[in-house]
Amino acid sequence: MTIYDIARETGVSIATVSRAINNKGYVSQATRDKIEAVLARSNYQPSAIARGLATGSMKTVAILVVDVRVPHYAMTTYIMEGLLSRAGYSVLVCNTDTDIGKTTGYLRMLGERGVDGIILVGSIYRDLCTEDALQAVRKTPIVLANGVLDRENAHTVFVDEGYGIELAVRHMIATGHRYLAYVADRETGASERKQKGFCKALRAVGEKNPRRHIFHTAYGMDGGSAVAARICDALYDEANGIPYDGVVCGEDLTAVGVLYALLARGLRVPEEIAVSGCNNSEYAYVCNPRLTTINNKGEELSRLTVEVLIELLTEGKVRKERKIKPELIVQDTA
């Protein structure tokens, strides 16, 4: 049964039926009762598109994520979907990989479908979103979880992970580990913030050129294992023959690769060399010894991101940027 059939059966206009279905505008109680009786008898389900046209809202939000297999992203996406669903929104999850073409295709499709809002999970979308793609969603509210886009319709909720790395460096120094290396395994805005935090903390204790202690590798255990060999073969202070006695990593999984490679070389952790990760993932708890890590508060990030988007959709105005402070989780490796 269509809206036209309902209008014909009840003897009222299509506009009146539409107002009754969408609960917008005046409809007398007698007419409303008549329409609702027909709706109940016919088990009528209004088209989502038709309802969207009538109300100006599709009640749909899209979440774009680079890789739903990554535990941190998986947890964030899961929490966001649950919160949005409970708020009455249907949710589309789009796995983009680190693919500009795929990201562009999704954003164009979302613009055409008229979704109410978009969440971009991760700082890498600064590099994945082309101008053409952003034009397609220029009227759609966007909230970035841990990323930044310089657009009028884009808002940011991010974890100050640079501060988190500072906490790890300070802790290692306080526990007697002064000669520190940093392992970077991604080229994203979040990775840049972490590296800046490392450099800031080392400058605070007199290191004039902290960037020379940053080692780059691939994400994951293999990348961690490979970079651990390079760190062991290098020296913090070549003039005085001082080796590194601490490794601060930007991701937990890479840190586990570093940890196991160091243990395989016969080094005692943390007595001879300390190791820390970042993300407070399950990897930090299932490895042996357990990994000291940064709690970047993924649950709070997810909740606040959804809150900001819903505020935008219901009230139209919020602060452009929200910041979350992480905390250090001290375990066995540092």
PEGI-V576318 format. One record per residue. RES is the residue in three letters. OMEGA is omega in degrees with one decimal (none if undefined). NEAR is the number of other C-alpha atoms within 12 Angstrom. D_FIRST is the distance of its C-alpha to the first C-alpha in whole Angstrom. Layout:
res: (RES;RES)
omega: (OMEGA;OMEGA)
near: (NEAR;NEAR)
d_first: (D_FIRST;D_FIRST)
//
This chain:
res: (MET;THR;ILE;TYR;ASP;ILE;ALA;ARG;GLU;THR;GLY;VAL;SER;ILE;ALA;THR;VAL;SER;ARG;ALA;ILE;ASN;ASN;LYS;GLY;TYR;VAL;SER;GLN;ALA;THR;ARG;ASP;LYS;ILE;GLU;ALA;VAL;LEU;ALA;ARG;SER;ASN;TYR;GLN;PRO;SER;ALA;ILE;ALA;ARG;GLY;LEU;ALA;THR;GLY;SER;MET;LYS;THR;VAL;ALA;ILE;LEU;VAL;VAL;ASP;VAL;ARG;VAL;PRO;HIS;TYR;ALA;MET;THR;THR;TYR;ILE;MET;GLU;GLY;LEU;LEU;SER;ARG;ALA;GLY;TYR;SER;VAL;LEU;VAL;CYS;ASN;THR;ASP;THR;ASP;ILE;GLY;LYS;THR;THR;GLY;TYR;LEU;ARG;MET;LEU;GLY;GLU;ARG;GLY;VAL;ASP;GLY;ILE;ILE;LEU;VAL;GLY;SER;ILE;TYR;ARG;ASP;LEU;CYS;THR;GLU;ASP;ALA;LEU;GLN;ALA;VAL;ARG;LYS;THR;PRO;ILE;VAL;LEU;ALA;ASN;GLY;VAL;LEU;ASP;ARG;GLU;ASN;ALA;HIS;THR;VAL;PHE;VAL;ASP;GLU;GLY;TYR;GLY;ILE;GLU;LEU;ALA;VAL;ARG;HIS;MET;ILE;ALA;THR;GLY;HIS;ARG;TYR;LEU;ALA;TYR;VAL;ALA;ASP;ARG;GLU;THR;GLY;ALA;SER;GLU;ARG;LYS;GLN;LYS;GLY;PHE;CYS;LYS;ALA;LEU;ARG;ALA;VAL;GLY;GLU;LYS;ASN;PRO;ARG;ARG;HIS;ILE;PHE;HIS;THR;ALA;TYR;GLY;MET;ASP;GLY;GLY;SER;ALA;VAL;ALA;ALA;ARG;ILE;CYS;ASP;ALA;LEU;TYR;ASP;GLU;ALA;ASN;GLY;ILE;PRO;TYR;ASP;GLY;VAL;VAL;CYS;GLY;GLU;ASP;LEU;THR;ALA;VAL;GLY;VAL;LEU;TYR;ALA;LEU;LEU;ALA;ARG;GLY;LEU;ARG;VAL;PRO;GLU;GLU;ILE;ALA;VAL;SER;GLY;CYS;ASN;ASN;SER;GLU;TYR;ALA;TYR;VAL;CYS;ASN;PRO;ARG;LEU;THR;THR;ILE;ASN;ASN;LYS;GLY;GLU;GLU;LEU;SER;ARG;LEU;THR;VAL;GLU;VAL;LEU;ILE;GLU;LEU;LEU;THR;GLU;GLY;LYS;VAL;ARG;LYS;GLU;ARG;LYS;ILE;LYS;PRO;GLU;LEU;ILE;VAL;GLN;ASP;THR;ALA)
omega: (179.5;178.1;178.2;178.1;-179.9;178.9;-179.0;-176.7;-178.4;178.8;177.4;-177.7;175.6;-179.9;179.4;177.2;179.8;179.7;-179.2;-178.5;-175.7;178.0;179.3;179.6;-174.5;169.9;-178.5;-176.5;-179.6;179.1;179.2;179.5;-179.7;-179.7;-178.4;177.4;177.9;179.1;-178.6;-177.7;-175.6;-176.5;-175.8;175.2;-178.8;176.0;178.4;179.9;179.2;178.3;177.9;178.4;-177.9;-174.1;-176.4;-179.6;175.1;-175.8;-178.7;177.2;176.9;173.4;175.4;-178.7;-175.1;-176.1;-176.2;179.0;-179.2;-173.5;-178.6;178.9;-179.4;179.5;-179.3;-178.7;-179.9;-179.1;-179.8;-179.4;179.7;179.9;-179.9;179.1;179.0;177.5;175.1;-178.5;166.3;-173.8;171.7;176.3;-176.9;178.1;-170.8;-167.2;175.7;-170.2;-178.9;-179.4;179.5;178.0;179.1;179.6;178.8;-177.4;176.7;178.6;-179.4;175.7;179.5;-178.4;178.1;177.3;-176.7;-177.0;-178.7;172.3;175.4;-175.6;175.8;-176.5;-176.3;-178.3;171.5;-178.1;-176.3;-175.5;177.9;178.4;179.4;-179.5;-178.9;175.8;-178.7;-179.2;-174.6;179.9;-177.9;176.5;179.5;172.6;178.2;174.1;179.1;176.8;-177.2;170.6;-179.8;179.9;-179.1;-175.5;-177.3;177.9;-171.1;165.5;-177.2;176.1;-179.9;-175.1;173.1;176.5;178.1;177.7;174.6;179.7;-179.9;179.5;-179.3;-179.6;179.7;179.4;-179.5;-179.6;171.2;179.1;-173.6;-171.3;-165.6;171.1;174.7;179.5;176.6;-177.2;176.7;175.4;-178.2;176.6;178.8;178.2;177.8;180.0;178.7;179.7;177.6;177.3;177.3;-178.4;179.9;-178.2;178.5;177.2;-178.6;178.1;170.0;178.5;-174.4;-177.3;-174.0;-177.3;179.7;179.4;177.2;178.8;180.0;179.6;175.7;177.4;173.1;-175.2;178.9;177.0;178.2;179.5;-179.1;-177.1;177.6;178.3;179.3;179.4;179.6;-179.6;-179.1;177.2;173.8;-179.2;-176.8;-177.0;-176.9;177.2;-177.1;178.8;174.6;177.2;176.3;178.8;177.7;-176.4;-178.9;-179.9;-179.0;-174.0;176.5;178.9;177.5;175.3;176.0;-177.1;-176.6;177.0;178.2;178.5;179.3;177.4;178.4;179.4;178.3;180.0;7.6;-172.2;-178.9;-179.9;-178.7;179.4;172.8;177.3;179.2;173.6;-179.7;-179.1;178.2;178.3;-178.1;-173.7;-177.3;178.0;-179.3;2.4;-178.9;-171.3;167.8;-171.0;176.2;173.5;179.9;168.0;-179.5;179.8;178.6;177.1;-179.8;-177.6;-176.5;177.4;178.8;178.5;-179.9;-179.4;-179.5;174.7;178.1;-176.6;-176.1;-176.4;173.7;-176.6;174.6;173.7;-177.0;-172.5;173.0;-176.2;178.4;178.5;176.8;177.0;-179.9;174.2;-177.1;176.7;-168.5;-167.1;178.8;none)
near: (18;21;31;20;19;34;27;19;23;23;19;24;20;20;22;28;36;32;25;33;35;27;20;17;16;17;23;16;13;14;24;28;17;25;36;28;19;27;26;15;14;17;14;19;20;23;17;21;18;18;23;20;18;22;19;18;25;28;30;34;39;41;46;44;41;33;25;23;16;26;23;34;32;26;28;40;40;28;25;43;29;23;26;34;21;15;21;16;28;25;31;31;30;27;27;28;24;25;21;24;18;23;33;29;25;35;42;26;21;36;29;19;26;28;37;37;44;50;52;48;46;46;35;32;41;30;25;34;36;24;21;19;27;34;20;26;34;28;23;35;39;46;49;43;51;43;39;36;32;21;22;20;30;35;38;42;39;39;41;37;41;35;32;43;50;38;36;47;47;31;32;37;25;16;21;19;32;32;36;47;45;50;48;41;36;27;24;24;28;36;34;28;29;42;39;28;32;42;32;26;33;35;21;18;20;13;20;14;18;26;26;22;32;33;33;28;30;26;28;28;26;22;31;39;29;29;37;41;27;27;35;31;17;24;22;31;20;12;9;8;12;19;25;33;37;47;55;58;57;53;48;43;40;42;52;47;38;51;50;32;29;36;27;16;18;14;24;22;32;28;20;26;37;46;55;55;53;50;41;35;34;23;30;35;23;17;25;18;26;30;44;48;46;42;37;39;33;38;29;27;38;40;28;34;47;44;28;36;44;33;22;25;30;17;13;20;18;25;21;27;26;26;27;28;24;30;27;30;29;28;26;25;41;41)
d_first: (0;4;7;8;6;7;10;11;11;13;15;16;16;13;16;16;13;14;17;16;14;17;19;21;23;23;21;23;22;21;18;18;18;16;13;13;13;10;9;11;10;7;9;7;9;10;11;15;16;14;15;19;19;18;21;23;23;21;23;25;28;30;34;36;39;42;42;40;42;45;45;45;42;40;41;40;37;36;37;35;32;32;33;30;28;29;29;25;25;24;27;28;31;33;37;39;42;45;43;43;41;38;38;38;35;33;34;33;29;29;30;27;24;26;26;28;31;33;36;39;41;44;47;47;44;46;48;44;42;43;43;41;38;39;38;35;34;37;34;33;35;37;39;41;42;46;46;47;45;47;44;43;39;41;42;44;45;48;50;54;55;58;59;58;60;63;63;63;66;68;68;69;72;73;73;76;74;75;74;71;68;65;62;59;57;54;54;52;52;52;55;57;57;58;61;62;62;64;66;67;68;70;72;72;75;77;75;75;73;70;68;71;70;66;65;62;61;57;55;55;58;59;60;61;64;65;65;67;70;70;71;73;75;75;77;76;80;81;85;85;83;81;78;74;74;70;67;64;60;57;55;55;55;57;60;60;61;64;65;65;67;69;70;70;73;75;74;74;70;71;75;75;72;69;65;62;59;56;52;53;51;51;54;56;56;56;59;63;64;61;61;61;58;56;53;51;49;46;44;45;44;40;40;41;40;36;38;39;35;33;36;36;32;32;36;36;40;42;45;45;47;47;50;50;54;54;57;59;59;63;63;65;66;67)
//
